[in-house]
Amino acid sequence: MSDAEQTGEARRDKSERLLAGRYRLGEVLGRGGMGTVWRAKDETLGRTVAVKELRFPSSIDDEEKRRLITRTLREAKAIARIRNTSAVTVYDVVDEDDRPWIVMELVEGKSLAEVIREDGVLTPRRAAEVGLAVLDVLRSAHREGILHRDVKPSNVLIAEDGRVVLTDFGIAQVEGDPSITSTGMLVGAPSYISPERARGHKPGPAADLWSLGGLLYASVEGVPPYDKGSAIATLTAVMTEDVEQPENAGPLEKVIYGLLAKDPEQRLDDAGARALLMDVIHSPEIKAEPEPVEATKVVPLPPLPPAPSKAPRAPKTPKAQKPHRPHPPSWRASSAWSSSRAG
């Protein structure tokens, strides 16, 4: 059997696996740096779920394995503490193969990143609706002492029914839990990391709000607010450069700039961002109305050209007259005849 065939056989075996005697693994829904998400069937309750499998990178030591396991368990605990319809629901945590597997609600739909890439940028109003849903989850999380720390388009799901769900609390920071991030390591997407985190300062809720500002920017512009091609260059720009003026933000521009303020003390807070997002949602959208194809138009007619002047008629040429030949008076003829006769 070839290597490709063996790999395929291994995938089929795993996809048919019954996890913890209950969850039947199906197709792979997504892969990340540290985990794989599977579609699965809960054979006890008869419902479809998502199962997140923790994957260990090759050549990893026991200490790093411990850190990853702790991170996964912390993600499950963090999500379970959040009471919000826009947060994915955790159903179960299974310990198998000496690692945890998180069983979660399956959200059918696309990530915001996929929506932007495949369907185009969002209108300012729709972006505000998505932003408000994410803000609701962040508020619930912050009340529980949880910082998400990785708010970005790929971690926001848009369900088929329009519901917006914030996922992946894998690098969340939970108040009261010891930090499990390695010393000197900055985890997260550079384009959405706040300036204070980029400088190595201890983040607060304002750091998640910065990331929300970056998400709103990407929603209407199609690109993140800062992207210089490398992590170091991007983080430097986040700390030192002004964000490039958005072209499609419209009424959303004010909230974007307010959330992307570099000083967390000057940044919009939850209440301020919420008020501005509500203003955008309830503001009338200005749309250019297409002109009907067969629209009746009043168009001035061009001036008529002057009528051509009539050319003067050429004078008629008089007919040639025959030369006049006078006849001899009849009386003379007769007289002459009469005279000769008389002589």
ZAMARGU-4260 file (C-alpha; in steps of 0.2 Angstrom, whole numbers, plus 5000, padded with zeros to 4 digits):
<rodrens>
0) 5000/5000/5000 | 5007/5017/4995 | 5010/5031/5007 | 4995/5041/5000 | 4984/5026/5002
5) 4989/5023/5020 | 4986/5041/5024 | 4969/5040/5016 | 4965/5024/5026 | 4971/5033/5042
10) 4959/5047/5039 | 4945/5036/5036 | 4948/5026/5052 | 4949/5042/5062 | 4933/5050/5054
15) 4924/5034/5059 | 4930/5034/5076 | 4918/5035/5091 | 4925/5047/5103 | 4922/5043/5122
20) 4909/5030/5116 | 4897/5044/5111 | 4903/5056/5098 | 4905/5049/5080 | 4918/5059/5071
25) 4914/5065/5053 | 4922/5077/5041 | 4935/5090/5045 | 4927/5107/5046 | 4944/5117/5049
30) 4962/5116/5054 | 4972/5128/5064 | 4989/5129/5071 | 4985/5120/5087 | 4969/5110/5083
35) 4957/5102/5071 | 4938/5105/5071 | 4927/5090/5066 | 4909/5088/5062 | 4902/5074/5074
40) 4886/5065/5078 | 4881/5064/5097 | 4874/5047/5096 | 4867/5049/5114 | 4856/5064/5110
45) 4855/5062/5091 | 4862/5079/5087 | 4876/5086/5076 | 4890/5094/5086 | 4907/5101/5083
50) 4922/5093/5091 | 4939/5102/5093 | 4954/5091/5094 | 4970/5097/5101 | 4985/5093/5090
55) 5002/5093/5096 | 5016/5100/5085 | 5030/5088/5081 | 5046/5089/5092 | 5036/5096/5107
60) 5042/5093/5124 | 5031/5088/5139 | 5031/5106/5146 | 5024/5113/5131 | 5011/5099/5130
65) 5006/5104/5147 | 5004/5122/5142 | 4993/5117/5127 | 4982/5106/5137 | 4980/5120/5150
70) 4975/5132/5136 | 4962/5120/5129 | 4954/5117/5146 | 4954/5136/5149 | 4946/5139/5133
75) 4932/5127/5137 | 4930/5135/5155 | 4930/5153/5147 | 4916/5149/5135 | 4906/5140/5148
80) 4906/5155/5159 | 4899/5167/5145 | 4880/5169/5144 | 4877/5176/5127 | 4868/5170/5112
85) 4883/5176/5101 | 4895/5165/5110 | 4897/5147/5105 | 4890/5135/5118 | 4901/5121/5125
90) 4892/5105/5128 | 4906/5093/5135 | 4925/5091/5137 | 4931/5073/5134 | 4948/5067/5140
95) 4955/5055/5127 | 4973/5051/5120 | 4980/5060/5135 | 4972/5077/5129 | 4956/5086/5130
100) 4943/5087/5116 | 4930/5101/5117 | 4912/5096/5111 | 4903/5112/5105 | 4888/5119/5097
105) 4890/5117/5078 | 4887/5134/5069 | 4883/5131/5051 | 4889/5145/5040 | 4905/5155/5035
110) 4918/5165/5045 | 4918/5183/5042 | 4934/5182/5034 | 4926/5170/5021 | 4911/5181/5018
115) 4923/5196/5014 | 4934/5185/5003 | 4920/5176/4994 | 4905/5188/4994 | 4914/5205/4996
120) 4914/5219/5009 | 4900/5222/5021 | 4889/5238/5020 | 4892/5250/5035 | 4876/5245/5042
125) 4879/5226/5041 | 4896/5229/5048 | 4889/5238/5063 | 4877/5224/5066 | 4891/5212/5066
130) 4901/5223/5077 | 4887/5225/5089 | 4885/5207/5091 | 4904/5204/5094 | 4903/5219/5107
135) 4889/5210/5116 | 4900/5194/5118 | 4915/5204/5124 | 4905/5214/5137 | 4899/5197/5144
140) 4916/5190/5144 | 4924/5206/5152 | 4911/5205/5166 | 4917/5187/5169 | 4935/5193/5169
145) 4939/5185/5152 | 4949/5194/5138 | 4947/5186/5121 | 4964/5193/5114 | 4961/5186/5097
150) 4946/5195/5090 | 4948/5195/5071 | 4937/5190/5055 | 4942/5172/5055 | 4936/5170/5073
155) 4918/5177/5069 | 4905/5165/5062 | 4890/5171/5052 | 4877/5158/5053 | 4865/5154/5039
160) 4851/5162/5048 | 4862/5178/5050 | 4867/5175/5068 | 4884/5181/5073 | 4895/5171/5084
165) 4912/5174/5092 | 4923/5159/5093 | 4940/5153/5098 | 4944/5158/5115 | 4960/5148/5114
170) 4972/5161/5120 | 4959/5170/5131 | 4966/5177/5147 | 4955/5173/5162 | 4956/5183/5178
175) 4963/5172/5192 | 4971/5159/5181 | 4990/5159/5179 | 4996/5164/5162 | 5001/5150/5151
180) 5009/5160/5137 | 5028/5157/5136 | 5039/5171/5141 | 5042/5184/5127 | 5029/5176/5116
185) 5015/5187/5109 | 5000/5177/5103 | 4987/5183/5091 | 4986/5190/5073 | 4998/5205/5072
190) 4986/5216/5062 | 4973/5215/5076 | 4984/5216/5091 | 4982/5232/5101 | 4997/5244/5103
195) 4998/5241/5122 | 5000/5222/5119 | 5013/5225/5105 | 5023/5235/5118 | 5022/5221/5131
200) 5010/5230/5143 | 4997/5221/5152 | 4981/5222/5142 | 4963/5226/5148 | 4946/5226/5140
205) 4952/5240/5129 | 4963/5229/5120 | 4949/5218/5114 | 4940/5234/5108 | 4955/5239/5098
210) 4954/5222/5089 | 4935/5225/5086 | 4940/5242/5078 | 4952/5232/5066 | 4938/5219/5063
215) 4926/5233/5058 | 4939/5241/5047 | 4942/5225/5038 | 4923/5222/5036 | 4921/5237/5025
220) 4938/5239/5017 | 4942/5220/5014 | 4960/5222/5022 | 4966/5224/5040 | 4970/5241/5046
225) 4988/5237/5047 | 4997/5224/5036 | 5015/5227/5032 | 5019/5209/5026 | 5028/5204/5041
230) 5024/5202/5060 | 5038/5214/5066 | 5034/5228/5053 | 5015/5226/5056 | 5017/5228/5075
235) 5029/5243/5072 | 5015/5251/5062 | 5002/5247/5075 | 5012/5256/5088 | 5018/5271/5078
240) 5008/5274/5062 | 4991/5282/5059 | 4978/5270/5051 | 4975/5273/5033 | 4959/5282/5029
245) 4945/5270/5025 | 4936/5273/5009 | 4920/5263/5012 | 4916/5266/5030 | 4904/5280/5028
250) 4895/5283/5045 | 4906/5269/5053 | 4921/5280/5051 | 4919/5288/5068 | 4918/5272/5078
255) 4933/5264/5068 | 4944/5279/5073 | 4937/5279/5091 | 4941/5261/5093 | 4958/5262/5085
260) 4965/5276/5096 | 4982/5270/5101 | 4980/5276/5119 | 4969/5264/5128 | 4963/5279/5140
265) 4957/5289/5124 | 4949/5274/5116 | 4930/5271/5115 | 4924/5261/5129 | 4909/5248/5128
270) 4896/5261/5130 | 4903/5274/5118 | 4906/5261/5104 | 4888/5254/5107 | 4880/5271/5105
275) 4889/5274/5089 | 4886/5257/5082 | 4867/5259/5086 | 4868/5276/5077 | 4875/5268/5061
280) 4862/5254/5062 | 4847/5266/5063 | 4854/5279/5051 | 4846/5279/5033 | 4857/5271/5020
285) 4860/5282/5006 | 4859/5273/4990 | 4861/5279/4972 | 4845/5274/4963 | 4849/5267/4946
290) 4840/5276/4932 | 4827/5266/4923 | 4833/5259/4906 | 4818/5266/4897 | 4816/5282/4907
295) 4807/5296/4899 | 4818/5312/4897 | 4814/5330/4893 | 4828/5334/4881 | 4829/5351/4872
300) 4829/5349/4853 | 4844/5356/4844 | 4840/5372/4834 | 4834/5369/4816 | 4846/5373/4803
305) 4841/5389/4792 | 4830/5384/4777 | 4840/5385/4761 | 4837/5401/4751 | 4829/5400/4734
310) 4841/5403/4720 | 4835/5418/4709 | 4828/5412/4692 | 4838/5415/4677 | 4829/5427/4665
315) 4820/5419/4651 | 4829/5421/4635 | 4818/5430/4622 | 4814/5419/4607 | 4822/5424/4591
320) 4810/5435/4581 | 4808/5432/4563 | 4813/5447/4552 | 4798/5458/4548 | 4793/5458/4530
325) 4779/5470/4527 | 4766/5466/4514 | 4762/5479/4501 | 4746/5487/4505 | 4732/5478/4496
330) 4725/5494/4490 | 4741/5498/4480 | 4741/5482/4471 | 4724/5483/4466 | 4726/5501/4461
335) 4741/5497/4451 | 4731/5483/4442 | 4717/5494/4440 | 4727/5508/4433 | 4736/5496/4420
340) 4720/5490/4415 | 4713/5507/4413 | 4727/5512/4401
</rodrens>
